[in-house]
């Protein structure tokens, strides 16, 4: 297994490094190519939320809800990472191969996160197109850079949580209920689909302990959906990164690597 992203090659002319991420990427692509429905499933759940929220909430909230759907879709990749990692360990005993390689915990995390990002990419692309259509003010570059940065942080963070939880799952039957309960509840209780200010005060306080809250506040502010001063947006960004780093390090520490 490759240990770096260099360009060295074996005596036979085959590269010996730089093959880990492409291999995981191919794994994600093969999932799509063999089962195209796997690209539909990530779209359905956020679209169901969007449909009903569009019916019951003010029209002015819809761009905010689309942004929330993008964050929710990316956050939910952690659920898929949980399922794949637990399945590979419990059913296929594939984790033993990675443990025996020089890969390491972090690169294994990034690899499996990349393989699950690929099926989510079509949903993110569709939602991005909807946001551009419903909110002409979102066509400037700056807010999109903030959104991409927040999505990347959320992607790594919740993939780390998923992989940590997966090492505590003891059987295949536990994967579906644990994953869906954890990630759906976090997605619904944090202000991804609605402004934080409309929640009861105790709920607002509780939300500030979840990193995805700061991702939502940062992106909503960057797009002008919930206006905030530039200094406050910087604060949200710093808190998001700090919490993401801390939670990711804790998750990797908790993740059982090399034990079954």
Secondary structure, DSSP 8 states (H G I E B T S, - for coil): ---SS---B-TTS-B-SS-HHHHHHHHHHHHHHH-TTHHHHHHHHHHHHHHHHHHHS-GGGHHHHHHHHHHHHHHTHHHHHHHHHHHHHHTS--HHHHHHSS--HHHHHHHHHHHHHHHHHHHHHHHHHHHHHH-GGGGSHHHHHHHHHHHHHHHHHHHHHHHHHHTT--SHHHHHHHHHHHHHHHHHHSTTSS-GGGS-HHHHHHHTTSHHHHHHHHHHHHTTSS---HHHHHHHHHHHHHHHHHHHHHHHHHS--S--
